[in-house]
Every structure is written in structure tokens, then in C-alpha cells.
């Protein structure tokens, strides 16, 4: 990701705007919000939303004491070797014969890693190999390390009716996706509909255990 003047040049000349999209903590004006405000003042690369993700905060808080943890919707899909495929892997031969599957890794829509692992990736980024797909790349970097993989099913939800049924049953999803889009199809039009149907509700933030 470009920084400083290169970032501004990309926005001005290409119209490409890159931002870290982030909400607010459960304690407005607290240490977390102040830390983000400080970093944003320096780099100006945050988009702050007027929203608190109560369920996401609760989910991640369960693992805060773990030093090396990798949380997400774990999968092991096929290695696609045909150029016309959406997620074609040019280096498919590295993964064995045709029809083989990737090693287990978190799907790219949403995952979380602990601070130690983030630091490891940052320090070693010049020598970490990147595959065609970002989630596969991350999974490969952590494969040979002492890392706890957590298959967090609340990160494996589809859009309505899937997430809606789960919410009604008390199993609120951290995030919802149309898997064919690697996100939400027609997101500008459908984002509010999905949030209203499958969100954690206005009172969720007051039940967050930090």
C-alpha cells in the first residue's frame, strides 16, 4: 500500500482511494479511539464509521490472551489451474497434481491475527512469497509457525436468509457475504438491507465483555 505523497498521487491521478475502514470502540474517546485518531492524524488513511461492532469486539475479545492466533472461516478449496477461472493460481503446480486442494486457511473476506503474527509478517514481508490469492498467501506464511488456527463459524455466514435465520436463533454473525462476490453483491444498494436483517442490534455494544 503506498504512503504519503504516493498515496495522494494515486488518488489525484487515478481516482483510487485506499482507506482502512474502521468503526469506534465500545468506550468513546477511550485509549483505542485515541490511538486510531493519532495514527490517522499522521497518515490520513482511515475512514471512520459511526458504528460500533459489538459482536466482532466480543468475538475477538475471547482470544485476546493468545499470543499467536489465526481466526477466521477456515476452508481448504481446490487449487484452480485454468486461466479463465476467477481465482486462477498461476503457481498451481506448487500445490501438487491437478485436483489437489490448498492447505487449510481463512477465507479472505474477514479474518484476524494476533499482534505477534502481524509483527512477524511486517518484519519478514520482503521475503514472504505472494500467491495469486491474498488469503492463500497469508495462510502459507503461518503454516510452518506455532500458530493456533480457530475456525470461527460466526465469520462463515451468507447474506439473508442465511444470516437472518442465524440471528433469529441467537447466533448473530460477525459478518455476512455473498460467496460468489467475495463480499456483498451490489453492495451500495444492499448493504443497509443486509445490516438491518442480520446486524447485532442497537443494544449489542452494551453487552460487550472487554
Secondary structure, DSSP 8 states (H G I E B T S, - for coil): ---HHHHHHHHHHH-----EEE---SSTTSHHHHHHHHHHHHH--EEE-S---HHHHHHHHTTTT-SSEEEEEEE--B----TTSTT--TTGGGG-STT-B--SEEEEEEEEE-HHHHHHHHHHGGG----SSHHHHHHHHHHTSS-EEEE-GGGSEETTTHHHHHHHTT---S-EEBGGGTB-TTHHHHHHHHHHHHS--TTGGGG---
